[in-house]
Amino acid sequence: MQKLDKSVAESLTRFYIVALFVIAFLTISGLFLIRKTISSLNHDGRIVNVAGRQRMLSQRLTKLAILRQDGRPTSDAMALDSLLELWNDSHQQLLNKKLLVNGETVTWKSDTLDRMFKELGPTYEILYTNFSKIVEGGDVAALEAILTYESEYLKRMDEIVFQFDQESYARLKNLERIEWILDLMTIMVLFAEGLLIFRPVVNTTRRVVRMLSESEEKLHRSNQKLHAANDELRRAQKELDEAQEEKYQLKLAEQRIRAAALIEGQEEERKRFALELHDGIGQMLTGLKLHAERLGTIPADEAQRLSRVEKLVGLIQETIQTTRQVSFNLMPSSLHDFGIGSALKVLTQQLTDSSGIPIHYEGEVERIELTKQAAIGLYRIAQEALNNAVRHAHATQAWVLLRKEEGKVILSIADNGCGFNTDQVQQAQAYGLGHNGLENMRTRTHLLNGQFEIESVAGTGSKLTIIINI
């Protein structure tokens, strides 16, 4: 069946291609003949135009010759010599069958017209010669000769114009006959195409449509089954996605709980360690300082012993100050006593004194009511960001801004350091904000249910913004 359909299709395709080729050939041939005939008719019209103009020019020349001979003025804008030159150029072009019209050379083939132009030649020469004499100031004899031969010239030019017109009409009739022949052949080809091609195509199409209808019905039943199977797969996929999402959320919640517990344990340990430093080692160092100071008040004869005592007191004082600074960094007392604003202000002042880099604080100084976790979290983020700006970013200035607005607390830390590309972790590590540093600050922010934003471009500094709800 498939081989038979293929054979029929190939046969019909060959017939169809041949028919199309014949129709295309007849159509192109007809268009070519029509274009050629139209071009020829256009040329004929131009030739008739020029031939008619020759009659008019001869009459104008005769009129100007008479007026010049009588010495009367003329309203003709063209001089007699220029008019004569135009008349002569047009005659020579007609005689040589190369007529220049609007930049185009128009030619024609006609033995009858060639004969008629040759017969016109003697009359034209007589007229041209006597017109030339008139231009040069000729006598009455030249004018009489012009008047004698002008009628013959006009008669022959009329015959030439009529001959041009007859030949043009003959070519037009010939074109009509060719058109009729081409139209008849086209109709015959179309009739053969309908009988030998379209009729078998219609029968084949009917059979194919019937087969397609049967196949479509089978395909529709298969599609229904496939659609039902797809629905089952989508439901299963949805359930699987929901299970994966639930598992992910549980894992994320577990990580957050562990991180919160870890951070809370770190803060408690820092608080305990700070108290031990302050109440234990700090008190012992203070007592040691007092004893050293008393030792310095005991009279002595040796200046070297007094110098050593002074150095010992200075070293003990420096150790006490360092211990207090470590204790403050671990758990600043101002954070619990006066709130986050005062603690950040003290932090910027201490970092300015210890690093020599101006760190400016702007914003709230009065106590903002925050939970202990929120206050500690914001303080640790600011502490880590400023330490990174001072130690790694080579900043010459830094700014800390804390403001409260519409139930939110916004903390911004900015510097004019070297900056980094936030999309490249290696550059962030060179800045001191490696993967762990960024993740620690981001984790602290997320544990406070806040928003964490970082803006940085290499060479222009960095800016951190943390927003939490209160």
C-alpha positions in Angstrom: 0.0 0.0 0.0 2.8 2.4 0.9 4.7 1.6 -2.2 1.6 2.1 -4.4 0.9 5.5 -2.7 4.5 6.5 -3.2 4.4 5.6 -6.9 1.2 7.5 -7.4 2.6 10.5 -5.6 5.7 10.5 -7.6 3.8 10.3 -10.9 1.4 13.1 -9.9 4.4 15.2 -8.8 6.1 14.8 -12.2 2.8 15.7 -14.0 2.4 18.7 -11.8 6.0 20.0 -12.2 5.7 19.6 -16.0 2.4 21.5 -16.0 3.8 24.3 -13.8 6.8 24.5 -16.1 4.7 24.9 -19.2 2.4 27.5 -17.6 5.4 29.4 -16.3 7.0 29.2 -19.8 3.8 30.5 -21.5 3.4 33.2 -19.0 7.0 34.4 -19.2 6.9 34.3 -23.0 3.7 36.3 -23.1 5.1 38.9 -20.6 8.3 39.1 -22.7 6.4 39.6 -25.9 4.1 42.2 -24.3 7.0 44.1 -22.8 8.9 44.0 -26.1 5.8 45.2 -28.1 5.1 47.9 -25.6 8.7 49.1 -25.8 8.4 49.0 -29.6 5.1 50.9 -29.5 6.7 53.5 -27.2 9.5 53.9 -29.7 7.0 54.2 -32.5 5.2 56.9 -30.6 8.4 58.8 -30.2 9.3 58.4 -33.9 5.9 59.6 -35.0 6.3 62.5 -32.6 9.6 63.5 -34.1 8.3 63.0 -37.7 5.3 65.2 -36.9 7.6 67.8 -35.3 9.6 67.8 -38.6 6.5 68.9 -40.4 5.9 71.6 -37.8 9.5 72.8 -37.9 9.5 73.1 -41.7 6.4 75.2 -41.5 7.9 77.4 -38.8 11.1 77.8 -40.9 9.0 78.8 -43.9 7.2 81.4 -41.8 10.4 82.8 -40.3 12.0 82.9 -43.8 9.0 84.9 -45.2 9.1 87.3 -42.3 12.8 87.8 -42.6 12.6 88.4 -46.3 9.9 91.0 -45.7 11.8 92.6 -42.9 9.0 92.2 -40.4 9.5 91.3 -36.7 8.5 87.8 -35.3 7.2 86.6 -32.0 8.9 83.2 -32.3 11.3 82.8 -29.4 13.7 80.6 -31.4 16.1 82.0 -34.0 16.0 80.9 -37.6 19.5 79.4 -37.5 18.9 77.4 -34.3 15.6 76.1 -35.6 17.2 75.1 -38.9 19.9 73.2 -36.9 17.3 71.3 -34.9 15.4 70.4 -38.1 18.6 69.2 -39.8 19.7 67.1 -36.7 16.3 65.4 -36.4 16.2 64.6 -40.2 19.7 63.0 -40.1 18.7 60.9 -37.1 15.5 59.7 -38.8 17.5 59.0 -42.0 20.2 57.0 -40.1 17.5 55.2 -38.0 19.2 56.3 -34.7 16.8 58.7 -33.1 18.0 60.3 -29.7 15.0 60.8 -27.4 15.5 61.7 -23.7 19.0 60.2 -23.7 17.9 56.9 -25.4 18.7 55.8 -28.9 15.5 54.6 -30.7 16.0 52.3 -33.8 13.7 50.5 -36.2 13.7 48.2 -39.1 11.5 48.9 -42.1 12.4 48.7 -45.8 9.4 50.8 -46.7 10.4 53.6 -44.4 14.0 53.5 -45.7 12.7 53.8 -49.3 10.5 56.7 -48.3 13.3 58.6 -46.6 15.5 58.1 -49.6 12.7 59.5 -51.8 12.4 62.5 -49.4 16.1 63.2 -49.6 16.3 65.5 -52.7 13.4 67.6 -51.6 14.9 68.0 -48.1 18.3 69.0 -49.6 16.7 71.7 -51.7 14.8 73.0 -48.7 17.8 72.9 -46.4 20.0 74.6 -48.9 17.6 77.5 -49.5 16.9 77.8 -45.7 20.6 78.2 -45.2 20.7 80.9 -47.8 18.0 82.8 -46.0 19.9 82.5 -42.8 23.0 84.0 -44.6 20.8 86.8 -46.0 19.5 85.1 -49.2 17.4 86.6 -52.0 13.8 86.1 -53.3 14.8 83.1 -55.4 15.7 81.1 -52.3 12.3 81.9 -50.7 10.4 81.0 -53.9 12.2 77.6 -54.0 11.2 77.0 -50.4 7.6 77.8 -51.1 7.7 75.5 -54.2 9.1 72.4 -52.5 7.5 72.8 -49.0 4.2 71.3 -50.0 5.9 68.2 -51.5 8.0 67.9 -48.3 4.9 68.0 -46.1 3.1 65.5 -48.3 6.0 63.0 -48.1 6.3 63.6 -44.3 2.6 62.8 -43.9 3.1 59.6 -45.8 6.1 58.7 -43.5 4.0 59.4 -40.4 1.1 57.3 -41.8 3.5 54.5 -42.6 4.9 54.6 -39.1 1.4 54.4 -37.7 0.4 51.5 -40.0 3.5 49.5 -39.0 2.8 50.1 -35.3 -0.8 49.0 -35.7 0.4 45.9 -37.6 2.7 45.0 -34.7 -0.1 45.6 -32.2 -2.4 43.2 -34.1 0.3 40.6 -34.3 0.7 40.9 -30.5 -3.0 40.3 -30.1 -2.8 37.1 -32.2 0.1 35.9 -30.2 -1.7 36.6 -26.9 -4.7 34.6 -28.1 -2.5 31.7 -29.0 -0.8 31.8 -25.6 -4.1 32.1 -23.7 -5.5 29.1 -25.6 -2.4 27.0 -24.8 -2.6 28.0 -21.2 -6.3 27.0 -21.0 -5.4 23.7 -22.6 -2.6 23.1 -20.1 -4.9 24.0 -17.2 -7.6 21.6 -18.5 -5.0 18.8 -18.8 -3.7 19.6 -15.4 -7.2 19.3 -13.9 -7.9 16.0 -15.7 -4.5 14.3 -15.2 -3.4 15.8 -11.9 -6.1 17.4 -9.7 -8.7 14.7 -10.2 -6.3 11.9 -9.0 -5.1 14.3 -6.2 -8.7 14.8 -5.0 -9.3 11.0 -4.9 -6.0 10.4 -3.1 -6.7 13.2 -0.7 -10.1 11.7 0.2 -8.5 8.4 0.9 -5.7 10.1 3.0 -8.3 12.2 4.9 -10.2 9.1 5.8 -7.1 7.4 7.0 -6.1 10.5 8.9 -9.5 10.6 10.6 -9.1 7.1 11.8 -5.5 7.7 12.9 -6.7 10.9 14.7 -9.3 9.0 16.6 -6.7 6.4 17.7 -4.3 9.2 18.6 -7.1 11.0 20.7 -7.6 7.8 22.7 -3.9 7.4 23.2 -3.6 11.1 24.3 -6.4 10.6 26.9 -4.5 7.7 28.4 -1.2 9.7 28.2 -2.9 12.7 29.8 -4.1 10.6 32.7 -0.6 9.1 33.2 0.8 12.7 33.1 -1.6 13.8 35.8 -0.5 10.9 38.0 3.1 11.8 37.4 2.5 15.5 38.2 0.8 14.5 41.4 3.6 12.3 42.4 6.2 14.9 41.4 4.3 17.5 43.5 4.2 15.3 46.5 7.9 14.6 46.1 8.7 18.3 45.8 6.6 19.0 48.9 8.5 16.3 50.8 11.8 17.7 49.6 10.8 21.2 50.6 9.7 20.1 54.0 12.9 18.2 54.5 14.9 21.2 53.5 13.0 23.5 55.8 13.4 21.1 58.7 17.1 20.9 58.0 17.3 24.7 57.7 15.4 25.1 61.0 17.7 22.6 62.6 20.8 24.5 61.4 19.4 27.8 62.7 18.6 26.3 66.1 22.1 24.8 66.3 23.6 28.2 65.2 21.5 30.1 67.7 22.4 27.7 70.5 26.1 27.9 69.5 26.1 31.7 69.4 24.2 31.9 72.7 26.7 29.5 74.3 29.5 31.6 72.9 28.0 34.8 74.4 27.4 33.1 77.8 31.0 31.8 77.8 32.3 35.3 76.9 30.2 36.8 79.7 31.5 34.3 82.2 35.1 34.8 80.9 34.7 38.6 81.1 33.5 38.3 84.7 36.4 36.1 85.6 38.8 38.5 84.0 37.3 41.4 85.8 36.6 39.9 89.2 39.5 37.4 89.3 42.6 38.3 87.3 41.6 42.0 87.3 41.4 42.2 91.1 44.6 40.3 91.6 46.5 42.6 89.2 45.1 45.6 91.0 46.3 44.2 94.3 49.7 43.5 92.7 49.8 47.1 91.5 49.1 48.5 95.0 51.9 46.3 96.5 54.3 47.5 93.8 53.4 51.1 94.5 54.0 50.6 98.3 57.3 49.0 97.5 58.2 52.2 95.6 57.6 54.3 98.7 60.1 52.4 100.9 63.3 54.5 101.2 66.1 53.0 99.3 69.6 53.9 98.5 69.8 52.2 95.2 68.4 54.2 92.2 68.4 51.0 90.1 65.9 49.3 92.4 63.6 52.4 92.2 63.7 52.3 88.4 62.8 48.6 88.3 59.9 49.3 90.7 58.6 52.1 88.3 58.8 49.8 85.3 57.0 47.0 87.2 54.2 49.4 88.1 53.9 50.6 84.5 53.8 47.1 83.2 51.1 46.1 85.8 49.0 49.2 84.8 49.3 48.3 81.1 48.3 44.7 81.9 45.2 45.9 83.9 44.2 48.2 81.0 44.6 45.4 78.4 42.6 43.0 80.7 39.8 45.6 81.0 39.8 46.1 77.2 39.6 42.3 76.6 36.8 42.1 79.2 34.9 44.9 77.4 35.3 43.3 74.0 34.0 40.0 75.3 31.0 41.5 77.0 30.7 45.4 77.1 29.0 46.5 80.3 27.6 49.6 78.5 25.5 47.3 76.3 23.6 46.0 79.3 23.6 49.2 81.2 22.8 51.8 78.5 21.7 49.9 75.4 23.0 49.4 71.9 23.5 53.0 70.9 25.8 53.9 73.8 27.7 50.6 73.4 28.3 51.3 69.6 29.4 54.9 70.4 31.9 53.6 73.0 33.1 50.9 70.6 33.8 53.5 67.9 35.7 55.7 70.3 37.9 52.9 71.6 38.7 51.7 68.0 39.5 55.3 67.0 41.9 55.6 70.0 43.5 52.2 69.4 43.8 52.3 65.6 44.2 56.0 65.0 41.6 55.8 62.2 38.6 58.2 62.6 35.4 56.2 63.1 32.3 58.3 63.2 29.1 57.4 65.0 25.7 58.9 64.1 22.3 58.1 65.3 20.5 57.0 68.4 22.2 57.5 71.8 19.1 57.0 74.0 18.3 53.4 74.9 16.4 51.4 72.3 14.3 48.6 73.7 15.7 45.4 72.2 15.9 41.9 73.3 19.3 40.7 74.7 19.9 38.5 71.7 19.1 41.4 69.3 21.4 43.9 71.1 24.3 41.4 71.3 23.8 40.4 67.6 23.9 44.0 66.3 26.9 44.7 68.5 28.8 41.7 67.3 28.1 42.4 63.6 29.3 46.0 64.0 32.4 44.9 66.0 33.4 42.3 63.3 32.7 44.7 60.4 34.7 47.6 62.0 37.6 45.2 62.9 37.7 44.1 59.2 37.7 47.7 58.0 40.5 48.7 60.3 42.7 45.6 59.9 42.2 44.4 56.3 40.5 47.1 54.1 43.1 49.8 54.7 40.4 52.3 55.3 41.2 55.8 56.4 37.7 56.5 57.7 34.6 54.5 58.8 31.0 55.4 59.7 28.5 53.7 61.9 24.8 54.8 61.6 22.1 53.5 63.9 18.5 54.7 63.5 15.0 53.6 64.6 12.1 54.2 62.3 8.6 52.7 62.0 9.1 49.6 64.2 12.5 48.9 62.7 16.1 49.3 63.7 18.6 50.0 60.9 22.3 49.5 61.4 24.8 50.7 58.7 28.6 50.3 58.7 30.5 51.9 55.9 34.2 52.5 55.1 36.3 54.0 52.3 38.7 51.0 52.1 39.8 48.9 49.2 36.4 47.2 48.8 35.8 43.9 47.0 33.6 42.2 44.5 30.8 40.5 46.4 30.5 37.9 43.6 34.0 36.7 44.1 34.8 35.0 47.4 38.6 35.2 47.0 38.5 39.0 46.9 36.2 39.0 50.0 38.8 36.8 51.8 41.5 39.2 51.0 39.4 42.0 52.5 38.9 39.9 55.7 35.3 39.0 54.9 35.8 35.4 53.7 33.1 32.9 53.5 33.0 32.3 57.2 33.0 36.1 58.1 30.1 36.9 55.7 28.2 33.8 56.8 28.6 34.6 60.5 27.2 38.1 60.1 24.5 36.8 57.7 23.6 34.0 60.2 23.4 36.4 63.1 21.0 38.6 61.0 18.8 35.7 60.0 18.6 34.5 63.6 17.2 37.9 64.4 14.7 37.5 61.4 16.4 40.5 59.8 17.6 41.6 56.4 21.3 41.5 55.5 22.6 43.6 52.6 26.2 44.2 51.5 27.3 46.7 48.9 31.0 46.9 47.7 32.9 47.8 44.6 36.7 47.3 44.3 38.5 50.5 45.1 35.4 52.4 46.5 34.8 50.9 49.9 32.0 48.8 51.4 28.7 49.2 53.2 26.8 46.7 55.4 23.1 47.3 56.2 21.2 45.2 58.8 17.5 45.8 59.3 15.5 44.0 62.1 12.0 44.4 63.4 11.3 45.4 67.0 
